[in-house]
């Protein structure tokens, strides 16, 4: 996408904007996927991990499964190591970015 969805912007709005972008580039396969997604149901993207708890049960389950799968992949690839923080040092902050990929993966 040209830009990630704005805070509070529905996935449908973000997908519509993405469809326009793809149409300009002539990528019919992605346009068909996005039209099918938009026609079936509206997805709301969580902004924070806490927002997942407020979602309907089926959406909550998909987001949690994806979250756990991502954590497992990060651990399997030795992306991080849990250690004690040295004195006088600050931890690097991070955040999760929730989005639905073009192949319908959460």
N, C-alpha and C positions, 0 to 999 in steps of 0.2 A: 504494500500500500504506500501511497505517497507519505502518509503520516499515520501514526497510531491513533485509534479512536480517542476523542477527547473525553475527559472525566465525565461520566454520566451519559455519554453518547451510546446509543444502542448499537449492537453489532450490526443490525439491519442498516442503519445509516452509514456505518463504516463500510459495509459490504457494497451498498449502493454506490458510494463514492469510488470504491475500488473497481466496480463494474464499468463505470464511465472511463476510468483510466485504462482498463484492459481493452475496452471497445476501441479506444483510440489506437491501441497497439495491435489490434486484430487477433487477440488470443481467444478464440472461440471456445476451446475446451474449458477454460477457467470461467468464461461468461456463463456457459451452460451450468456448471457447478453452482455458481453464485445465484443464478436465477432459481435453480431447484431449492437451494437453501432458503432463499427469501420466500419462496412460495410455500414451503412446508411449515415453518414456524419462526418466530422471532426469538433470537438469542440475546441474553443480556450478559455482557462481559463483567465479571467481578473486578472491582478496582483494588481490593485488598483481600488477603486470605480470609479475613473475618466475613467478608461479603458472601463467601461460598456457603456459609451456614444459613444464610437467608434465602437461598435458592430452592426451587422445588426439588424433591427427592431425586428425580432422575438426572437433573443437571448437576446437583450436588455430588452424586455418585461419580459422574464422568470427570468432574473437575478434581475430585480427591484421588481418583485412580491415576489421572494424568500427573498430578502433583507427586504422588508416591513413585510413579515410574520415573519421573525426572530426577528425583532425589537418588533413586537407585542407580540411574545412569551416571550421575555425577560422582557417586561413591565408587562405582565400578571403574571409572576412569581416573580415579585418584585426583580429582579436581581440587579437593580441599582436604585439610587435615585439622582436626580439632586439637588445639593446644592452649596452654595457659597464656594469657596476654602479658607480655613483659611490662614491668613498671614504666610508667610515663608514656606508654603507647596507646593509641586509639584503634579500636577495631574498624575494619573496612565495612561500611554499610552496604546493604544490598536490598533488593526488593524483587518481588515476583511480578512478571508482566503476563497477564492473562489474555489470550487471544485464541481464536479458532483458526487453524491452518487450512489452506486450500483443499487438503485431502480430508477434511472434516474432523481432523484430530484436535483434541482439546489441549 
